[in-house]
Amino acid sequence: MKRLTQIPHEFSTRVQRHKETGMGYHVVSVTLKSGKHFDQVVTSQGCVIQVRGHREVPFTPEEVASVDVNHKQWNFREATR
């Protein structure tokens, strides 16, 4: 079972103000405090559910410096099969 990672509240509130990328989800970019950047991250209901190129979410909520909606789609459902 995959571990879901909460998005810090201040970012999840901002993400929810944007139009959804698809039904029930947003694609965002996440930048960590260390400077590491993830360009395609799927979020839903305040949680990260998939990060492109990773089987598990490779960061914790405490590491997140910024989250920005970018709608850079890919078939993330296909990638998890």
Kinemage of the C-alpha trace (Angstrom):
@kinemage 1
@onewidth
@group {chain A} dominant
@subgroup {mainchain}
@vectorlist {calphas} color= white
{ca met a 1} P 0.000 0.000 0.000
{ca lys a 2} L 1.318 3.429 -0.922
{ca arg a 3} L 1.923 6.005 1.755
{ca leu a 4} L 0.057 9.259 1.208
{ca thr a 5} L 1.822 12.460 2.177
{ca gln a 6} L -0.093 15.480 3.390
{ca ile a 7} L 0.612 18.800 1.727
{ca pro a 8} L 1.213 21.519 4.324
{ca his a 9} L -2.097 23.300 4.904
{ca glu a 10} L -0.985 26.684 3.560
{ca phe a 11} L -0.187 25.053 0.204
{ca ser a 12} L -3.188 22.717 -0.016
{ca thr a 13} L -5.550 25.665 0.500
{ca arg a 14} L -3.883 27.531 -2.373
{ca val a 15} L -3.987 24.444 -4.652
{ca gln a 16} L -7.713 23.965 -4.012
{ca arg a 17} L -8.411 27.487 -5.347
{ca his a 18} L -7.198 26.422 -8.812
{ca lys a 19} L -9.191 24.585 -11.448
{ca glu a 20} L -8.541 20.836 -11.256
{ca thr a 21} L -6.156 19.264 -13.755
{ca gly a 22} L -8.541 16.298 -13.989
{ca met a 23} L -11.527 15.016 -12.095
{ca gly a 24} L -10.599 15.201 -8.414
{ca tyr a 25} L -6.889 15.948 -8.774
{ca his a 26} L -4.282 18.631 -9.482
{ca val a 27} L -0.823 18.247 -11.001
{ca val a 28} L 1.644 20.475 -9.180
{ca ser a 29} L 5.351 21.117 -8.859
{ca val a 30} L 6.927 20.726 -5.428
{ca thr a 31} L 10.152 22.357 -4.319
{ca leu a 32} L 11.809 21.165 -1.136
{ca lys a 33} L 13.705 23.277 1.379
{ca ser a 34} L 16.864 21.503 0.168
{ca gly a 35} L 16.261 22.911 -3.328
{ca lys a 36} L 15.257 19.581 -4.877
{ca his a 37} L 12.371 19.976 -7.326
{ca phe a 38} L 9.646 17.592 -8.537
{ca asp a 39} L 7.821 18.866 -11.629
{ca gln a 40} L 4.939 16.366 -11.864
{ca val a 41} L 3.222 15.588 -8.577
{ca val a 42} L -0.420 14.492 -8.366
{ca thr a 43} L -2.420 15.783 -5.402
{ca ser a 44} L -5.947 15.097 -4.260
{ca gln a 45} L -7.788 16.319 -1.184
{ca gly a 46} L -4.658 17.794 0.370
{ca cys a 47} L -2.450 14.723 -0.167
{ca val a 48} L 0.297 13.801 -2.595
{ca ile a 49} L -0.771 10.568 -4.267
{ca gln a 50} L 1.901 10.137 -6.961
{ca val a 51} L 5.266 11.618 -7.928
{ca arg a 52} L 6.416 10.954 -11.472
{ca gly a 53} L 9.375 8.559 -11.523
{ca his a 54} L 8.911 7.397 -7.906
{ca arg a 55} L 7.075 4.419 -6.471
{ca glu a 56} L 6.726 6.154 -3.093
{ca val a 57} L 6.487 9.845 -2.218
{ca pro a 58} L 10.164 10.828 -1.792
{ca phe a 59} L 9.621 13.621 0.737
{ca thr a 60} L 7.798 14.487 3.950
{ca pro a 61} L 5.478 17.456 4.566
{ca glu a 62} L 8.174 19.095 6.706
{ca glu a 63} L 10.553 19.196 3.721
{ca val a 64} L 8.174 21.128 1.427
{ca ala a 65} L 9.103 24.755 0.669
{ca ser a 66} L 6.584 25.455 -2.119
{ca val a 67} L 3.784 23.887 -4.152
{ca asp a 68} L 2.581 25.373 -7.437
{ca val a 69} L -0.170 24.139 -9.756
{ca asn a 70} L 1.233 23.547 -13.258
{ca his a 71} L -1.199 21.010 -14.847
{ca lys a 72} L 1.698 19.075 -16.483
{ca gln a 73} L -0.261 15.899 -17.130
{ca trp a 74} L 0.949 12.388 -17.692
{ca asn a 75} L -0.873 9.083 -17.412
{ca phe a 76} L -0.050 8.534 -13.744
{ca arg a 77} L -2.700 5.829 -13.356
{ca glu a 78} L -0.978 3.768 -16.046
{ca ala a 79} L 2.401 4.226 -14.356
{ca thr a 80} L 1.188 2.612 -11.106
{ca arg a 81} L 0.094 -0.697 -12.650
